[in-house]
């Protein structure tokens, strides 16, 4: 592994310039194959089957354009040297995306998938599936190799063995695995997320993802409160792997939690979520939606089951208590996104346009109806994925202007791999400047990135009729003591008809926590260790954001799998 890293560093090829020819992979590989094989009546499917000698012959005779512009046979051993990174499933063009709420992902280029999979180094120590990379330990080098060999079904089996929901992580995960990729030390990382997305979508399209209920039942009943990624993963494991009868309670009208209501449709199509929920129902899991398991109901729920898993998320948002906070037109991000999604549910044809109408006949824990950004000056306060989702949604509404405030300074363009100055060395997640889909769309619409850094909001200004009309801000800088200091003379007033607070979440709602008298940590999360996920209440377990605080979908899946194992042990294991 060390020798390989040395080879990688010393033989790094120059980046291709804009004047060099566009890369080609062997879409026309058949033309490069021996005449006898090319002329054979062999079915095309055998050429795509990695187990077929024909497939391996095809790969041997395939040619690709390398970084330096030369054309040569595809060489897996030198792929990370000769081939540059390119997304096999790039986003649709920004102009097209802004016209609808359809998923931003474009179709995967099968030839490019083979080409990109050749970049995987098959490291001796693959950091991509360690704790700094993939929390659920996806066996990434192996499924990259299987994609390269055309062994798609084996790649799906590999992926499904560690990840309950690759269709979710393949779309919404920021891919910490790529941040930990060894190739990323001296070049750009392997396109792992695109591989995952392509594998699971191929599996669904081929009919490989089928209901697999347990052969035998344990006779035990488990309640899962909350149907976000942690709750779904716990339910899936408890049912399919351990044979327990699982009932999932969800207060919204549809299962999925954050996946359904918190992540916009253009990022994760809700049919994708429902497809998985339907499969889980076919495997024997019961979903009870529209059921608020509140303080009055939780005791009865706990008593009616052999064990209870709390996966209620971290849904109390951070506030911004500055003068004018009580003005109309200032909303929380999740309030804005949830109501937009409910409006789309009420009017499905709107998915193919940007004409969203107010919701009809749907309930929300937030009062009021649809929040429109159309024709408004929008200010999004806070970055991260949620801030980006608010940007993308506001643009689709047709906002008049858009700005995104971030308190901290702009991150660097590249990671300090050694971490000597930044404290952010490889293989930790790189804290660098990134352009996500919403930023790209805003640049297309308004001609500039919407983000403004080192901005402190000081006051929401009233229009005299109870609505917000502007936000007063000041620039800040980090002083020698690490504290923020206001920059004199930098005060500014930004027009704002709609202010969206996307500053993260504090902790879970406390009704259930108090009703069960659960011990909490310093942040008011349910206190439970990852060694067993047990809370202070007998038979009650906690997992996901309500235990660890706000985090990634992939970490929620990890906790769901972990809590299921602990619940099974609590129930006596597979004693049946």
C-alpha positions, 0 to 999 in steps of 0.5 A, a space after each residue: 500500500 505504501 509503495 502504491 501511494 509512492 507510485 501514485 504521487 511520483 507518476 501523477 499525470 498532468 491535468 487535461 487542459 480545455 484544448 485537449 480532446 474530450 475523453 472517450 471510453 469504449 462505447 465503440 469498444 467492439 470496433 477495437 476487439 478482434 475481428 472473430 469476436 466482433 463478428 460472433 453472434 454472441 448476445 450483447 448481455 454476455 458482453 456486459 456480464 463480468 463473469 463472461 470471458 467475452 466481457 473480460 476480452 472486451 475490457 482488454 481491448 477497450 480503449 480510453 482517452 487518458 489525461 494527456 490526450 493519448 488513447 490506450 487500452 483501459 488499464 485497471 492497474 493504472 486507472 488512478 494515474 491515467 484517468 481523470 475524475 468525471 461524474 458518471 451520472 452528472 446533474 441535469 443542466 441548471 436551466 432544465 432543473 429550475 423548470 421543475 421539481 424532478 430529480 436533479 440527477 441525470 442518467 448514468 453513462 455506463 461507459 463512464 462508470 466502467 472508466 471511473 471504476 478503474 480509478 479505484 486503487 484497491 488500497 491495502 488500507 481503504 480509508 473510504 470504509 473506515 470510521 472517517 469514511 463510510 459509517 456503515 462500512 460499505 465495502 467500496 473497493 470490492 463493489 468498484 471492482 465488480 462494476 468494472 467487471 460488469 458484475 452488477 448483481 454481485 455489486 448490488 449484493 455487496 452494497 445491500 449487505 451493509 447499506 439498507 437504503 443505498 437509493 437514499 445515500 446515493 442521492 443525498 449523502 455528502 459522501 464522506 467516503 470520498 473525503 477519505 479516498 486515498 486517491 484524493 491525497 494527491 488527486 481527486 477522489 473516486 466517484 464512489 457516490 455515483 457508483 452507489 447510486 448506479 448500482 442500486 438503480 440498476 438493481 431496482 430496474 433489473 428486478 433484483 430488489 425483491 421482498 425477503 421476509 424472514 423465514 421464521 418469526 421470533 414471537 416478539 413485538 417491537 415498536 419504532 417511533 419515527 420513520 426517518 432513516 434511523 427508524 426505517 433502518 432499525 425496522 428493516 433489521 429487526 424484521 428481516 434479520 432478526 424476525 421480530 414483528 415491527 410496527 412503525 409509528 409516524 405522525 405525518 401522513 406518509 412514512 419517511 420522516 426527513 426523507 419525505 418531508 425535509 429533503 426536497 423532491 428534486 434531491 430525493 424523489 418521493 416515489 423513491 422513498 415510497 418504493 422502499 416503504 412498500 417493499 418493507 410492508 411486503 416484508 411484514 412491517 406495519 406502518 401506522 401513519 398520522 399517529 402522533 405518539 405524544 406524551 399521553 400515548 407513549 406509555 401505552 405504546 411502550 407497555 404494548 410491545 416487548 421493546 420500543 425504539 425512539 427514532 424521533 429525530 432532532 426537530 427543534 430548530 435553532 432560533 435567531 432571537 434578534 430585534 424584529 424576530 416576531 415579524 411575519 415573513 420569518 420562517 424556519 427552514 423545515 417549515 418552509 420545505 415541509 409545506 412546499 412538499 405537502 403542496 406537491 403531494 396535493 398537486 402531483 402534476 406540479 412536479 413537472 413544473 414550478 407552479 406549486 399551489 397551496 396545500 389542500 387537506 393535509 396537516 402539518 405540525 407547523 401552523 398555516 399553509 403554503 409559504 411562497 417565495 414567488 416575487 420576493 426578496 429571499 434571505 436564507 440565514 445558515 448554510 449546509 444542506 438545508 440552506 442549499 435546499 431552501 435556495 433551490 426551492 426558493 428559485 423554483 418558486 420564482 424569487 425576485 432576489 436571493 442571498 445566503 448569509 453564513 456567519 463563518 469565513 469562507 472555507 479554503 478551496 483545497 484541503 490542507 491534507 496534513 492539517 498543520 494549519 487548519 486542523 482538518 487533515 486527510 482522511 477527515 471530511 474536507 472543510 472546503 468551498 463546494 458548489 452544490 446544486 442550489 448554488 449553481 442554480 442561483 448563479 445561473 438565475 442571478 449571475 452570482 453565487 448567493 453566499 455571503 460569508 462572515 455576516 452577522 444578522 443584527 435586526 429584522 426591519 419592519 415594513 410598518 405593518 407587521 411584516 419583515 422588509 429588510 435585514 440589518 447586518 454587519 461583517 465580522 472577523 475572527 480575532 486573535 482570541 477566536 471570538 467574532 468582532 464586528 468590522 466598523 463601518 460594515 453595516 448594511 441593510 438587505 431587502 427581505 420579504 421572506 427570511 428563512 432560518 436554516 441554522 441547524 437543530 438543537 435537540 428532539 422535541 421533549 414531550 416523549 423524553 419527559 413523559 418517559 423520564 429519560 435521562 438526557 445529555 447536555 444538549 437535551 438528547 436522549 442519553 444512550 451509549 452506542 454500546 447498547 443504545 439503551 435509555 434510562 427507561 426499561 425496554 426503551 432504546 434511542 437511535 439517530 439524531 434524537 440520540 447523537 444530535 443532528 447528523 447525516 442520513 448515513 449515520 442515522 442508518 448506522 444507528 438504526 442497524 446498531 440499535 436493532 442489534 441491541 434490541 435483539 440481544 435484549 429480547 434474547 437473540 435468535 432463541 427461536 
